[in-house]
């Protein structure tokens, strides 16, 4: 008859990491991804009854006062930093487009750092050369390519005629490709036996972070160049939806929406959708009145005081629409097409963009962390606040380019085509022809025409 194993001790969590650190990319598993609930504590009281001692187990009263003070302090900190972030955003927006671009660049750098850092590097791999350096190299080369593409696209008329920047602008894509290939070769050369799995996992993780953060942030920057409204409106819709989802959820929320976020309810989801549409219509009617918000940027030195001038996009111009004859009373309605587009924007911000937050929640549960970082006191990391904004910014750019943007020749595109497609002699003919045309239109004087023709003959 075998002996029982009463005296043997069993580990409390065999699947857990013994030294208590977060799992690395190659070690983390799907199991036990839910945070465990604290076990209720109890105290034993002994009383004398009928000459006998009796023990009673009673539940220990929680330290409600300490928890209250902790929650109060967290709420105060969170509120202060919320107003500071709002003030910083409005200050950058009113100061000019270049400051918003710098703000977006800072956000994507910090977000990239947070996502890369959520999994610790195994101790035996910490001495590998170029582990962190390659992450930052790929970030720098990707930002050089994407930011360069945007700047060249929107400011061709400046860069292509400059002696210094013209070669960089003309060969930008090849330079970017060369930079990436150098990083790729350096990665392959740094591979070491025994660490292949970790190094290739790190390589894939870095590229995923580049795609989810840096690429999407690049489209947000393009939205800034297309007009301030294409940044401010999507950002405001996401924030409004988040606020009303919380208010509607705690007011009449009953049905759980998704297991990844147990506090999200269907009632809060739908209620926030309705309130976001109402807010979007209200905000759009205000922003359409100011050219600083609706005009694409042509001068990076512009700000709220200098303003911008442009011919408004047809989406912002009210138009009259005739209704079917069988409708009584109302025959025509007048509204700007943007008031229809905002319904699509608000719907995406309410029904699709929150899944960016659900994706981030699943990622955090995978690595058993509460927040991506501690960049913002009381809020967690930058990524915790931007998880829905990235996908919303990408949608705003794609929708604008597909249904709102007016495709017309720009000064930069004409100069680019002339430089890349014409010989110097043909470019001279273009200048002469334009000079003569402007003279016939009364735009320039005959002295300008004579000066151009005389200088061109010397060549």
Secondary structure, DSSP 8 states (H G I E B T S, - for coil): -----TT----S-TTS-TT-----TTT--STT-S-------EEEEEEEETTEEEEEEEE----HHHHHHHHHHHHHHHHHHHHHHHHHHHHHHHH-HHHHHHHHHHHHHHHHHHHHHTS---GGGTT-TTHHHHHHHHHHHHHHHHHHHHHHHH-HHHHTT-TTHHHHHHTHHHHHHHHHHHHHHHHHHT--TT-HHHHHHHHHHHHHHIIIIIIHHHHHHHHHHH-THHHHHHHHHHHHHHHHHHHHHHHH--SEEETTEEEEEHHHHHHHHHHHHHHHHHHHHHHTT-HHHHS--S-TT--TTT-------GGGSEEEEE--TTSSS--EEEEETHHHHHHHHHHHHHHTTHHHHHHHHHHHHHTT-S-S--SBTTTB-HHHHHHHHHHHHHHHHHHIIIII------HHHHHHHHHHHS-HHHHHHHHHHHHHHHHHTTSS-HHHHHHHHHHHHH-
